[in-house]
Amino acid sequence: MISIIITSFKEPKTIGKAIQSFLDQDIKDRYEILVVAPDKETLDVAKSYSKKYIEVKIFKDPGKGKMFALNILMKTLKSEIFVLSDGDVFVEPNSLKYILLPFKDSKVGVVTGRPVSLDSKKKMLGYWSHLLCDAGAHGARLKRAKKGKFVECSGYYWAFRNNVVKDFPLDVPEDAIIPIYFWQKGYKVVYASEAIVYVKYPSNLHDFIDQKKRTTKAHVQMSKYVDFNKIPKTKTFTNELLESYRAFLYPRNFKEMLWTFLLFPVKLYIWCLSLYHVKISKKYHKDAWKVTKSTK
């Protein structure tokens, strides 16, 4: 049994496509699609699908945040595999088989898919999203996977075995901490690059910085729960700097090269701001539903 969990918040315009993209998969296993949301608008759309498809179910989140909701579900669902995605993205046809295939190896505990940007490269922020997806995350995951090293997962599309990790903290990203827990227990974390999920990224600088700041702050807080002398820390400013050579191989014209250079001071600002908030101001990342309007 496979439980496909789609977490969503105020995404009535996109949740239907997210659900349908899973319904269109060629799934041989028994499965359910569970839409998790705190708001009526999103749940009403999901209900319309649940009336047509017995596989679609809804879970009204108490409104305390995505990680709170997942902690509840992980204790109640009996499925062998959880597949997690979001209500503002959609997966490519046949991608589910690629994310499930590695689980035939009993030593595999977690599998992550590949986010691909839907934004236009003709605008700077759209270009940044492609660069960070392709040269950044994809390039880093491929490199680490080929060497058998720990691979960080993408919360947009990933999966893990049930009954291994029972719960996780609410102030760090679930797609970062859960794979580490599996790694500590001796399981493999696999990158399924053909399991593609399409993502709309922020289209204005304010939303871009806000989104990246939330993610970065959450990763900075990981040291509360993980001994990084024993577990490799993948998301750091140093790592991003050391692997930045891929970014300069990505541009195809002068304009894209200029945009590539402009990305670095913005990323530096985000890291400095995040470290200041966590280390000095003590403004920690907390679990909560939050809307990035320009991604909807």
C-alpha positions in Angstrom: 0.0 0.0 0.0 1.3 3.5 -1.0 0.1 6.7 0.7 0.6 9.7 -1.5 0.4 12.7 0.8 -0.2 16.2 -0.7 0.3 19.0 1.8 -1.4 22.3 0.8 -2.5 25.7 2.1 -4.8 28.1 0.3 -4.0 26.5 -3.1 -7.5 25.9 -4.6 -6.2 26.9 -8.1 -3.4 24.4 -8.1 -4.5 21.5 -5.9 -6.6 19.9 -8.6 -3.7 19.6 -11.0 -1.5 18.2 -8.3 -4.1 15.5 -7.5 -4.8 14.7 -11.2 -1.1 14.3 -11.9 -1.0 11.4 -9.5 -4.3 9.9 -10.6 -2.9 9.8 -14.1 0.1 7.7 -13.0 0.3 4.0 -13.9 0.2 2.7 -10.4 0.3 -1.1 -9.9 0.3 -1.0 -6.1 -2.8 -0.3 -4.0 -2.7 3.4 -3.2 -4.4 6.4 -1.6 -4.0 10.1 -2.3 -4.4 12.0 0.9 -4.8 15.8 0.6 -3.8 17.6 3.8 -4.8 21.2 4.3 -6.2 23.5 7.0 -8.3 25.7 4.7 -11.8 25.2 3.3 -11.0 26.5 -0.2 -8.4 23.8 -0.8 -10.4 21.1 0.9 -13.5 21.8 -1.2 -11.6 21.2 -4.4 -10.1 18.0 -3.0 -13.6 16.9 -1.9 -14.8 17.2 -5.5 -12.1 14.7 -6.5 -12.9 12.4 -3.6 -16.5 12.1 -4.8 -15.2 10.9 -8.2 -12.2 8.8 -7.1 -12.3 6.4 -4.1 -8.5 6.7 -3.9 -8.7 10.4 -3.0 -9.2 11.3 0.7 -8.9 14.5 2.7 -7.4 15.3 6.1 -8.3 18.7 7.7 -5.1 19.9 9.4 -5.6 21.6 12.7 -3.8 24.7 11.3 -0.6 24.3 13.2 1.6 23.7 10.2 2.8 21.2 7.7 5.3 19.4 9.9 2.7 19.1 12.7 0.2 17.5 10.3 2.8 15.1 9.0 3.7 14.0 12.5 0.1 13.1 13.1 -0.3 11.2 9.9 3.0 9.2 10.3 1.5 7.8 13.5 -1.8 6.7 12.0 -1.2 5.6 8.4 -0.4 1.9 7.8 1.1 2.1 4.3 4.5 0.6 3.5 5.6 3.7 1.6 4.8 7.4 2.0 5.1 9.6 -1.1 5.1 13.3 -0.2 4.4 16.3 -2.5 2.8 19.8 -2.4 -0.4 21.3 -3.6 1.2 23.9 -5.8 3.3 21.5 -7.9 2.5 18.6 -10.2 4.5 15.4 -11.2 5.4 14.3 -14.6 3.6 11.3 -16.2 5.2 7.9 -15.2 7.4 9.7 -12.6 5.9 7.8 -9.7 7.4 4.4 -10.9 10.9 6.0 -10.8 10.4 7.1 -7.2 9.1 3.7 -6.1 11.5 1.5 -8.0 14.5 1.9 -5.7 12.5 0.6 -2.7 12.8 -2.9 -4.2 16.2 -2.8 -2.4 15.4 -3.3 1.3 18.4 -1.2 2.2 16.8 1.9 0.6 14.9 4.0 3.1 14.4 7.3 1.3 14.1 8.4 -2.4 14.0 12.0 -3.6 12.7 13.2 -7.0 14.0 16.1 -9.2 12.3 19.5 -9.2 12.2 21.3 -12.5 11.2 24.9 -12.8 8.2 26.0 -14.8 9.4 29.6 -15.0 10.7 31.4 -18.0 14.4 31.8 -18.4 13.8 35.1 -20.1 13.4 36.8 -16.7 16.1 37.0 -14.1 14.2 35.2 -11.3 13.0 32.6 -13.7 16.6 32.0 -14.8 17.7 31.8 -11.2 15.1 29.1 -10.5 16.4 27.0 -13.5 20.0 27.5 -12.4 19.4 26.5 -8.8 17.3 23.5 -9.9 19.6 22.3 -12.6 23.2 23.3 -11.9 22.5 23.6 -8.2 20.3 20.9 -6.6 20.4 18.4 -9.5 24.1 18.7 -10.1 24.9 18.4 -6.3 22.6 15.4 -5.9 24.0 13.6 -8.9 27.5 14.1 -7.7 26.8 12.8 -4.2 24.7 9.9 -5.4 27.4 8.6 -7.7 29.8 8.6 -4.8 27.3 6.8 -2.5 27.2 9.8 -0.2 24.3 11.2 1.7 21.8 13.0 -0.6 19.6 15.8 0.6 15.9 15.5 -0.4 13.5 17.8 -2.0 10.2 18.5 -0.2 8.5 19.0 -3.5 8.6 15.2 -4.2 10.1 12.5 -2.1 9.3 9.2 -0.4 10.3 7.1 2.5 9.5 3.8 4.3 6.9 3.7 7.0 7.6 2.4 10.6 11.2 3.5 10.6 11.0 7.1 11.8 8.1 7.7 14.1 8.3 11.5 14.5 10.5 14.5 14.0 11.0 18.1 15.4 8.7 20.9 14.3 11.4 23.6 13.9 13.5 21.9 11.1 12.4 20.9 7.6 11.0 17.4 7.4 12.7 16.7 4.0 16.1 17.4 5.7 15.8 15.7 9.1 13.9 12.5 8.2 16.5 11.4 5.6 19.2 12.0 8.2 17.4 9.8 10.7 17.2 7.0 8.0 20.9 7.5 7.2 21.8 7.1 10.9 19.9 3.8 11.0 21.9 2.5 8.1 19.5 3.0 5.2 20.4 4.4 1.8 19.1 7.7 0.5 18.6 7.6 -3.3 18.2 10.3 -5.9 15.7 9.3 -8.6 16.5 12.0 -11.3 13.8 10.7 -13.6 11.1 11.3 -11.0 10.3 14.8 -12.1 8.1 17.4 -10.4 7.3 20.7 -11.9 7.5 23.7 -9.7 6.5 27.4 -9.9 9.1 29.5 -8.1 8.8 33.1 -6.7 8.6 35.8 -9.4 9.6 38.8 -7.3 12.7 39.4 -5.2 10.8 39.8 -1.9 9.2 36.4 -2.2 12.5 34.8 -3.4 14.4 36.1 -0.4 11.6 35.3 2.0 11.3 31.7 0.7 15.0 31.0 0.7 15.4 32.7 4.2 12.8 30.3 5.7 14.6 27.3 4.3 18.1 28.5 5.3 17.0 29.3 8.8 15.5 25.9 9.3 18.7 24.2 8.1 20.8 26.4 10.4 18.7 25.0 13.3 19.5 21.4 12.3 22.6 21.4 14.6 20.2 21.2 17.6 19.3 17.7 16.6 22.2 16.4 14.4 25.9 15.9 15.2 27.4 17.1 12.0 30.8 15.6 13.0 29.2 12.3 12.2 26.6 13.2 9.5 27.7 15.3 6.5 26.1 18.7 6.4 25.1 19.3 2.8 23.4 22.7 2.9 26.0 25.3 4.0 27.2 28.6 2.4 30.7 27.0 2.2 29.3 24.1 0.2 27.4 26.4 -2.1 30.6 28.4 -2.7 32.7 25.4 -3.4 30.3 24.0 -5.9 29.5 27.3 -7.5 31.7 26.4 -10.5 28.6 24.6 -12.0 26.7 27.9 -11.9 29.2 29.5 -14.3 29.0 26.7 -16.7 25.2 27.1 -17.0 24.8 30.5 -18.8 24.3 30.4 -22.5 24.7 34.2 -23.3 26.0 37.4 -21.7 22.7 38.3 -20.1 22.5 34.9 -18.3 26.1 35.3 -17.2 25.3 38.7 -15.7 22.3 37.3 -13.9 24.5 34.5 -12.5 26.9 37.0 -11.0 23.9 38.9 -9.5 22.6 35.8 -7.7 25.7 35.4 -5.5 25.3 38.7 -3.5 21.6 37.8 -3.0 22.5 34.4 -1.7 25.2 35.8 0.6 22.6 38.3 2.0 20.1 35.5 2.6 22.8 33.4 4.5 23.9 36.5 6.6 20.3 37.4 7.4 19.4 33.8 8.4 22.5 33.5 10.6 21.7 36.8 12.2 18.1 35.8 12.9 19.0 32.5 14.4 22.3 33.1 16.2 21.9 36.7 17.4 18.2 37.8 17.3 17.0 34.3 18.3 14.2 34.5 15.7 14.0 30.8 15.0 12.2 29.0 12.2 8.8 27.7 13.4 6.3 25.3 11.9 3.4 27.2 10.3 1.5 27.3 7.1 2.7 30.3 4.9 1.7 31.4 1.5 4.3 32.6 -1.1 1.8 34.5 -3.3 3.9 34.8 -6.5 4.2 30.9 -6.7 0.5 30.4 -7.0 
